[in-house]
């Protein structure tokens, strides 16, 4: 599965005092490396984003097991349906489909082969990839920020730190707690929150008996 430093003086917000972070010679590279190391050391976390939520279990430098739910329109003219995806580090992706697909009730899952190019597989993987991008930090957002981002400001408040990055034409704000673990990432107003560091459950693929065979 497969994302210098200009410190701005922060003013006072109504009812809440903010002060610029100490001059610590932080750079995009140093911030993203520190946070990536912290995330990998914890190994797992939960994430919530506007259309769903997920669990990420880090399995390598560029791999992770992911279990997520999201909403998407799967039938023209119909409301969005809930979809669940499970992806393992060996690049297998499974989708739990809603009743509209008329799968047997005891076999609601299908396996998606990334090598397939049919419309169904392409569409489902598009839904999965879009949702996964919102919750991946190490190997995702932080990688993109490290590669193309500029650190615009750093603000500390009550032991927490807020980083503002410019990435291409986007503004990315990353909130980090006193343990130096991300709590919220906002991209152009859309926020993803993070919790349960090191405590998220293991991600496992569905039982083969629950997987329908595709024609």
Beta strands, then each sheet from edge to edge (+ up, - down):
strand 1: 19-20
strand 2: 44-49
strand 3: 52-58
strand 4: 64-72
strand 5: 81-87
strand 6: 93-96
strand 7: 109-112
strand 8: 149-157
strand 9: 160-167
strand 10: 170-176
strand 11: 182-187
strand 12: 190-195
sheet 1: 1+ 8- 9+ 10- 11+ 12- 2+ 3- 4+ 5- 6+ 7-
end
